[in-house]
Each structure stands twice: as structure tokens, then as C-alpha cells.
């Protein structure tokens, strides 16, 4: 086990962060509105997650550089800024959504956001400043594993196997509402900060070329686990809310809890949603903020290792990390127009996908030793999957902005 933990972690952690508070709400909406019809797309997303993040493993380990530093070295500082500054904005946007989820969990339990949000921010800032990447990683994984509470919830919900069989292959692609929700699932499967995080994490963990096979397995297991959680959420809501109130809209933690209350009881619904969403929000906030801080530090050449405690050399990196949390938490505490901010974050992530995945594919083809590059069918399949993710992400933009 010790040998496994010495290598595994970056892939599992980034995948658990991918199933953030917003993703859980999206999965709940998928189950309540469309029953079991979103299960097959969730399964198909497993290889999409894997092929994209596997590229970051090879790039980080074989070049010994983070994603921002590699872009700067290959294309120049201006291109690196183009990738890193919007990444920081996306990271802060992600932090807003996670802190909004934390605030929602607190309010569900009767605790005001003026208490939950500052405490969560202080905790997450403290986690990164312990002087140990491995400690921060293990804390993050422990938080993310709270999402697994949805696995026993599936058994409690008693999904119909016959209904799953009937609906599994029935994808109503002619229905615009279903396609929009499908795009929300696909477009959110690769967040820009995920690429920066895992490439930086394998460096901070000190992984070497001989660790690539193990880290690939770490990434594959993480991809399967995160989608298992998404499917568990779909099943839970499809078997309960979707069975009795098919089509109901769920946008907040409180609405999700209220929808499950008749089936799990008031306490059961609160504990289930509170545990899962709080764990998901905390791990995603940790990963997104680290990715943004790493990206900015790499572009400007700052010292940026979690294995070094805050001091004069690492001050800029840690200040950037802390500032991201302060901004995200402040937006939630000020109770600004939350709906508009969420929309802006979704649109920004969708518009960043072509940039992030474009850089990733070009770097894989140019920055790696030739024997480690993709070729033939593998390159074609990976490129195609990336283009599908980009297309679905961009599909969300006009609909989200109300242009259609």
C-alpha cells in the first residue's frame, strides 16, 4: 500500500475534484429530468477523461515542467499568458461555485454562510501551506471520497433494473432539453484547471519516467471512480424524484435535499447531500486554486512547490493561491448576482476549452521525446475525443447566454 501511495494520487485527486458541487447538481438534474437516459453518456465519458489527463502525465514527468512553463518555453511568454491568466480567472470562478456549494450545505444545516465560508477558506489556505505536497494530496483525497456516500444511497433508492434496461440505450437526441443537459455533462468533463493541476502535481510528487505506467493506472482508476459517482447520483435521483416527479428542476443543494426528503427522510436527505456536496466542493476548491496558482507561477518563473513552506522565495505563489480563495469567498459572502456569475463561469470554461486542449495536443506532439508521442489510431481517437468535448462545451455558450 505504501508503494502504491508513493505514486498514486494526482490522477485520483484531480478526478474527484472534477466531480465538484456543480457536477453533482448536474447529475441530479439528469436523473430527475431524464431518468436513466444519462447513464450511457456518463460511461462514455470515462475514456474522454482518461486520454486527456494521461497526456498531462507524460508531459509533466518527461519534460519535468509544469503546463504553464512548458507553454512558455515552447511558444513564448505571450502565449503562456494567454493560457495562464484566463486559467486564474477560471480558477476563481470555480472557487466561487464551490464556496456557493459550501454555503448551501451550511444553510441546509442551519449554519450561516458568514461562518461556513470563512472557515472553509481558512482551512483550504492552511492545507496548502503545510510544507508537504503529499499531505495536501491525502487530505484532498480524503475529502473527495466523501462523495462515495451516494453508492449506498443507490441501494436505498431501489432503482428498477428493468427500467434501466429499457432506458439505457434510449437517448432522445432530438429533444433540445436533453441535448443541452448532455452538453452540460460533456462540456464540464474537462475543466481547464485539471490539465494544469495534474501536470504540476506529478512534478511536486517527484514522479519519474518509470512511474508513468503506475500513474496511468492512477488516472484510469480516478476516471472510472468519478464517473461511478456521477452514475450513482443519476441512479439515486432517477429512482426517487424521477419516478414520482419526472422533469422537476434542481439547481441548489436545498432543492436537491427537498426533492429527496420524501424518500430518505429529512435527516437522511440532509446528511447525504451535506456530506457529498461538502466533500466535492472542498476538494474541487483545493485543486482549482492550486492549478491557477501553479499556472501563474510557471508563466512568471516563480518558485511554486508545495514542498516548501511560505517564505520569501515562495511568497508570490502562496499569495496568489490565498488571493484566489479570498476572491472566491468574498463573492459568495457579498451575495452578488450569483446566477449571472455562474453563467459567466460556464461560458468562460467553454471558451477556454479550445485553447487548453489545443495547447495540450500540440505540446504532446512537439515537446515529448518521439518514442513517447501518440501515433496513428491513438492520436486520431484522442484528437477526436478532444474535439467532441470542445464542440459540446461551445454548444452551451449561446444557450447559456439566452441567444437561442
C-alpha positions as CSV (number, residue, x, y, z in Angstrom):
1,X,0.0,0.0,0.0
2,X,2.8,2.4,0.9
3,X,4.4,1.8,-2.6
4,X,1.1,2.4,-4.2
5,X,0.5,5.7,-2.4
6,X,4.0,6.8,-3.3
7,X,2.9,7.1,-6.9
8,X,-0.8,7.2,-7.0
9,X,-2.7,10.4,-6.0
10,X,-2.5,13.1,-8.7
11,X,-4.9,11.3,-11.1
12,X,-7.3,10.2,-8.3
13,X,-7.4,13.7,-6.7
14,X,-8.0,15.6,-10.0
15,X,-10.8,13.3,-11.0
16,X,-12.5,13.6,-7.6
17,X,-12.2,17.3,-8.0
18,X,-13.9,17.0,-11.4
19,X,-17.0,15.7,-9.7
20,X,-17.5,19.1,-8.0
21,X,-20.6,20.6,-6.5
22,X,-21.8,21.8,-9.9
23,X,-21.3,18.4,-11.4
24,X,-23.3,16.7,-8.6
25,X,-26.2,19.1,-9.3
26,X,-26.0,18.4,-13.0
27,X,-26.1,14.6,-12.4
28,X,-29.0,15.1,-10.0
29,X,-30.9,17.1,-12.6
30,X,-30.1,14.5,-15.3
31,X,-31.7,11.7,-13.2
32,X,-34.7,13.7,-12.0
33,X,-35.5,15.0,-15.5
34,X,-34.5,12.2,-17.8
35,X,-34.5,9.1,-15.6
36,X,-31.8,6.6,-16.5
37,X,-31.2,8.0,-20.0
38,X,-28.0,9.8,-19.0
39,X,-26.2,6.7,-17.7
40,X,-24.7,5.6,-21.1
41,X,-23.2,9.1,-21.8
42,X,-21.6,9.1,-18.3
43,X,-20.0,5.7,-19.1
44,X,-18.7,7.0,-22.5
45,X,-17.0,10.0,-20.7
46,X,-14.6,7.7,-18.8
47,X,-12.2,7.3,-21.8
48,X,-12.5,11.0,-22.6
49,X,-11.3,11.9,-19.1
50,X,-8.5,9.4,-19.2
51,X,-7.0,10.2,-22.6
52,X,-6.8,14.0,-21.9
53,X,-5.3,13.7,-18.4
54,X,-3.0,10.9,-19.4
55,X,-1.3,13.4,-21.7
56,X,-0.5,15.6,-18.8
57,X,1.2,12.7,-17.0
58,X,3.6,12.2,-19.8
59,X,4.2,15.9,-20.4
60,X,4.9,16.6,-16.7
61,X,7.1,13.6,-16.0
62,X,9.1,13.5,-19.2
63,X,9.7,17.3,-19.6
64,X,10.0,18.0,-15.8
65,X,8.0,21.1,-16.4
66,X,4.5,22.3,-15.4
67,X,2.0,23.1,-18.1
68,X,2.4,26.9,-18.0
69,X,6.2,26.6,-18.0
70,X,6.1,24.2,-21.0
71,X,3.9,26.6,-23.0
72,X,6.2,29.5,-22.2
73,X,9.3,27.5,-23.3
74,X,7.7,26.2,-26.5
75,X,5.6,29.2,-27.6
76,X,6.9,32.2,-25.7
77,X,5.6,34.2,-22.7
78,X,2.7,35.9,-24.5
79,X,1.2,32.6,-25.4
80,X,1.8,31.4,-21.8
81,X,0.0,34.5,-20.5
82,X,-2.9,33.8,-22.9
83,X,-3.3,30.3,-21.3
84,X,-2.5,31.2,-17.6
85,X,-4.3,34.4,-16.9
86,X,-7.7,33.2,-18.1
87,X,-6.9,30.0,-16.2
88,X,-6.6,32.0,-13.0
89,X,-9.9,33.7,-13.7
90,X,-11.5,30.3,-14.4
91,X,-10.0,29.0,-11.1
92,X,-11.5,31.9,-9.2
93,X,-14.8,31.2,-10.9
94,X,-14.6,27.6,-9.9
95,X,-13.9,28.7,-6.4
96,X,-17.0,30.8,-6.4
97,X,-19.2,27.9,-7.4
98,X,-17.5,25.6,-4.7
99,X,-17.9,28.2,-2.0
100,X,-21.5,28.7,-3.0
101,X,-21.9,24.9,-2.6
102,X,-20.3,25.1,0.8
103,X,-22.6,28.0,1.8
104,X,-25.5,25.9,0.6
105,X,-24.6,23.0,2.7
106,X,-24.2,25.2,5.7
107,X,-27.5,26.8,5.2
108,X,-29.1,23.4,4.8
109,X,-27.8,22.6,8.3
110,X,-28.8,25.9,9.7
111,X,-25.3,27.5,9.7
112,X,-24.9,30.9,8.1
113,X,-22.5,31.4,5.2
114,X,-20.8,34.1,7.2
115,X,-19.4,31.3,9.3
116,X,-19.0,28.4,6.9
117,X,-17.3,30.3,4.0
118,X,-14.5,32.0,6.0
119,X,-13.8,28.7,8.0
120,X,-13.6,26.7,4.7
121,X,-11.3,29.4,3.1
122,X,-9.0,29.4,6.2
123,X,-8.9,25.6,6.2
124,X,-8.0,25.3,2.5
125,X,-5.4,28.0,2.7
126,X,-3.9,26.2,5.6
127,X,-3.8,22.8,3.9
128,X,-1.6,24.2,1.1
129,X,0.8,25.8,3.5
130,X,1.8,22.7,5.5
131,X,5.1,22.3,3.5
132,X,4.1,18.9,2.1
133,X,2.5,18.1,-1.2
134,X,1.8,14.6,-0.1
135,X,0.0,15.7,3.0
136,X,-2.1,18.2,1.0
137,X,-2.9,15.4,-1.6
138,X,-4.0,12.9,1.1
139,X,-6.2,15.5,2.7
140,X,-7.8,16.3,-0.7
141,X,-8.4,12.6,-1.5
142,X,-10.0,12.1,1.9
143,X,-12.3,15.0,1.3
144,X,-13.2,13.8,-2.2
145,X,-14.0,10.3,-1.0
146,X,-17.0,11.7,0.9
147,X,-18.7,11.7,-2.5
148,X,-18.9,7.9,-2.2
149,X,-21.9,8.2,0.2
150,X,-24.0,8.1,-3.0
151,X,-23.0,4.5,-3.6
152,X,-25.1,3.1,-0.6
153,X,-27.8,5.7,-1.5
154,X,-28.3,3.8,-4.7
155,X,-29.3,0.7,-2.8
156,X,-31.6,2.7,-0.6
157,X,-33.3,4.2,-3.7
158,X,-34.1,0.7,-5.2
159,X,-33.6,1.6,-8.9
160,X,-35.6,-0.6,-11.3
161,X,-33.3,-2.9,-13.3
162,X,-36.0,-3.3,-16.0
163,X,-36.3,0.4,-16.4
164,X,-32.6,0.8,-16.6
165,X,-32.5,-1.8,-19.3
166,X,-35.3,0.0,-21.3
167,X,-33.8,3.5,-21.0
168,X,-30.1,2.8,-21.1
169,X,-29.8,2.9,-24.9
170,X,-32.7,5.4,-25.4
171,X,-31.0,8.8,-26.0
172,X,-33.6,11.4,-27.1
173,X,-31.1,13.4,-29.1
174,X,-34.0,15.1,-30.9
175,X,-35.0,16.8,-27.7
176,X,-33.2,20.2,-27.2
177,X,-33.6,20.0,-23.4
178,X,-31.9,16.6,-23.3
179,X,-29.1,17.7,-25.6
180,X,-28.5,20.8,-23.5
181,X,-28.2,18.7,-20.4
182,X,-26.0,16.2,-22.3
183,X,-23.7,19.1,-23.4
184,X,-23.6,20.3,-19.7
185,X,-22.3,16.8,-18.7
186,X,-19.8,16.6,-21.6
187,X,-18.7,20.2,-21.6
188,X,-17.9,20.1,-17.9
189,X,-15.9,16.8,-18.0
190,X,-12.6,18.5,-18.7
191,X,-12.1,21.7,-16.8
192,X,-9.1,23.9,-17.9
193,X,-7.6,23.8,-14.4
194,X,-7.5,20.0,-14.4
195,X,-4.8,20.0,-17.1
196,X,-2.6,22.4,-15.2
197,X,-3.1,20.7,-11.9
198,X,-2.2,17.1,-12.8
199,X,0.9,18.2,-14.8
200,X,2.1,20.2,-11.8
201,X,1.2,17.6,-9.3
202,X,3.3,14.8,-10.8
203,X,6.3,17.2,-10.5
204,X,5.6,18.1,-6.9
205,X,5.2,14.4,-6.1
206,X,8.6,13.8,-7.7
207,X,7.5,11.1,-10.2
208,X,10.0,9.7,-12.7
209,X,9.6,8.1,-16.2
210,X,9.5,4.6,-14.6
211,X,6.3,5.7,-12.7
212,X,4.4,6.5,-15.9
213,X,2.6,3.1,-16.0
214,X,1.5,3.4,-12.4
215,X,0.4,7.0,-12.8
216,X,-1.6,5.9,-15.9
217,X,-3.4,3.4,-13.7
218,X,-4.0,6.1,-11.1
219,X,-5.6,8.2,-13.7
220,X,-7.7,5.4,-15.1
221,X,-9.0,4.4,-11.7
222,X,-9.8,8.1,-11.0
223,X,-11.7,8.5,-14.2
224,X,-13.7,5.4,-13.5
225,X,-14.4,6.4,-9.9
226,X,-15.6,9.9,-10.7
227,X,-18.0,8.7,-13.3
228,X,-19.2,5.9,-10.9
229,X,-20.1,8.7,-8.5
230,X,-21.9,10.6,-11.3
231,X,-23.8,7.5,-12.3
232,X,-24.7,6.8,-8.6
233,X,-26.2,10.3,-8.4
234,X,-28.2,9.8,-11.6
235,X,-29.5,6.5,-10.4
236,X,-30.4,7.9,-6.9
237,X,-32.4,10.7,-8.3
238,X,-33.9,8.8,-11.3
239,X,-35.2,6.1,-8.9
240,X,-36.7,8.6,-6.5
241,X,-37.5,12.0,-7.8
242,X,-37.5,11.0,-11.4
243,X,-40.0,8.2,-10.7
244,X,-42.5,10.4,-8.9
245,X,-41.9,13.9,-10.3
246,X,-40.1,13.4,-13.6
247,X,-38.9,16.7,-15.1
248,X,-38.5,18.6,-11.8
249,X,-35.8,21.3,-11.9
250,X,-32.9,21.1,-9.3
251,X,-30.5,24.0,-9.1
252,X,-29.3,24.2,-5.5
253,X,-28.3,21.9,-2.6
254,X,-31.5,22.8,-0.8
255,X,-33.7,21.9,-3.8
256,X,-31.8,18.5,-4.1
257,X,-32.4,17.8,-0.4
258,X,-36.1,18.8,-0.5
259,X,-36.6,16.5,-3.5
260,X,-35.1,13.5,-1.7
261,X,-36.8,14.2,1.6
262,X,-39.9,12.1,0.9
263,X,-37.7,9.1,0.1
264,X,-34.8,9.3,2.6
265,X,-36.4,11.4,5.3
266,X,-35.4,14.9,6.3
267,X,-32.3,13.9,8.2
268,X,-31.2,11.3,5.7
269,X,-31.5,13.7,2.8
270,X,-29.6,16.4,4.7
271,X,-26.8,14.1,5.7
272,X,-26.4,12.5,2.2
273,X,-26.4,15.8,0.4
274,X,-24.4,17.7,3.0
275,X,-21.6,15.1,3.1
276,X,-21.3,14.6,-0.6
277,X,-21.5,18.2,-1.7
278,X,-19.2,19.5,1.1
279,X,-16.6,16.9,0.2
280,X,-16.9,17.6,-3.5
281,X,-16.7,21.4,-3.1
282,X,-13.7,21.3,-0.8
283,X,-11.6,19.0,-2.9
284,X,-12.5,21.0,-6.1
285,X,-11.7,24.3,-4.4
286,X,-8.3,22.9,-3.4
287,X,-7.4,21.6,-6.8
288,X,-8.7,24.5,-8.9
289,X,-6.9,27.1,-6.7
290,X,-3.6,25.2,-6.8
291,X,-3.9,24.8,-10.6
292,X,-4.4,28.5,-11.0
293,X,-1.5,29.4,-8.7
294,X,0.8,26.9,-10.3
295,X,-0.1,28.2,-13.8
296,X,0.6,31.8,-12.9
297,X,3.8,30.9,-11.1
298,X,5.1,28.8,-14.0
299,X,4.5,31.6,-16.5
300,X,6.4,34.2,-14.4
301,X,9.1,31.8,-13.2
302,X,8.2,31.9,-9.5
303,X,9.1,29.2,-7.0
304,X,5.9,27.2,-6.6
305,X,6.3,23.9,-4.8
306,X,4.0,22.8,-2.0
307,X,7.0,21.0,-0.5
308,X,8.4,24.4,0.6
309,X,6.7,26.3,3.3
310,X,5.8,30.0,2.8
311,X,8.9,32.2,2.8
312,X,10.4,35.0,0.8
313,X,11.1,32.6,-2.2
314,X,7.6,31.2,-2.3
315,X,5.7,34.3,-1.2
316,X,4.3,35.2,-4.7
317,X,3.0,31.7,-5.3
318,X,1.3,31.3,-1.9
319,X,-0.1,34.9,-2.1
320,X,-1.6,34.0,-5.5
321,X,-3.2,30.9,-4.0
322,X,-4.6,32.7,-1.0
323,X,-5.8,35.6,-3.1
324,X,-7.9,33.2,-5.2
325,X,-9.6,31.9,-2.1
326,X,-10.2,35.3,-0.8
327,X,-11.8,36.5,-4.0
328,X,-14.0,33.4,-4.4
329,X,-15.1,33.6,-0.8
330,X,-15.8,37.3,-0.9
331,X,-18.0,37.0,-4.0
332,X,-20.2,34.5,-2.1
333,X,-20.3,36.5,1.1
334,X,-21.3,39.7,-0.7
335,X,-24.2,37.8,-2.2
336,X,-23.7,39.3,-5.6
337,X,-25.8,38.2,-8.6
338,X,-25.0,34.6,-8.2
339,X,-26.9,33.3,-11.2
340,X,-25.1,35.7,-13.5
341,X,-21.7,34.8,-12.1
342,X,-22.4,31.0,-12.5
343,X,-23.4,31.7,-16.2
344,X,-20.2,33.7,-16.7
345,X,-18.1,30.8,-15.3
346,X,-19.8,28.2,-17.5
347,X,-19.3,30.4,-20.6
348,X,-15.7,31.1,-19.7
349,X,-14.8,27.5,-19.2
350,X,-16.5,26.6,-22.5
351,X,-14.5,29.3,-24.4
352,X,-11.2,28.2,-22.7
353,X,-11.5,24.6,-23.8
354,X,-10.3,25.0,-27.4
355,X,-7.3,27.0,-26.1
356,X,-6.4,24.5,-23.3
357,X,-6.9,21.3,-25.3
358,X,-5.3,22.8,-28.4
359,X,-2.1,23.6,-26.4
360,X,-2.2,20.1,-24.8
361,X,-2.4,18.3,-28.2
362,X,0.4,20.4,-29.8
363,X,2.7,20.1,-26.8
364,X,2.2,16.3,-26.8
365,X,3.3,16.3,-30.4
366,X,6.2,18.7,-30.1
367,X,7.6,18.7,-26.6
368,X,7.9,14.9,-25.9
369,X,10.6,12.6,-27.0
370,X,9.5,10.9,-30.2
371,X,9.2,7.5,-28.6
372,X,6.6,8.8,-26.1
373,X,4.3,10.6,-28.6
374,X,1.0,9.3,-29.8
375,X,0.7,8.0,-33.3
376,X,-1.7,6.5,-35.8
377,X,-5.2,5.4,-34.4
378,X,-4.3,6.5,-30.9
379,X,-3.7,10.1,-31.9
380,X,-6.8,10.1,-34.1
381,X,-9.0,8.8,-31.4
382,X,-7.6,11.2,-28.8
383,X,-7.9,14.2,-31.1
384,X,-11.4,13.3,-32.0
385,X,-12.5,12.9,-28.3
386,X,-10.9,16.3,-27.5
387,X,-12.8,17.9,-30.4
388,X,-16.1,16.4,-29.2
389,X,-15.5,17.9,-25.7
390,X,-14.8,21.3,-27.3
391,X,-17.9,21.1,-29.5
392,X,-20.2,20.3,-26.6
393,X,-18.6,23.0,-24.5
394,X,-19.1,25.6,-27.2
395,X,-22.7,24.3,-27.8
396,X,-23.5,25.6,-24.3
397,X,-22.5,29.2,-24.9
398,X,-25.4,30.5,-26.9
399,X,-28.0,28.6,-25.0
400,X,-26.5,29.7,-21.6
401,X,-26.4,33.3,-22.7
402,X,-30.1,33.1,-23.9
403,X,-29.2,33.6,-27.6
404,X,-31.4,30.6,-28.7
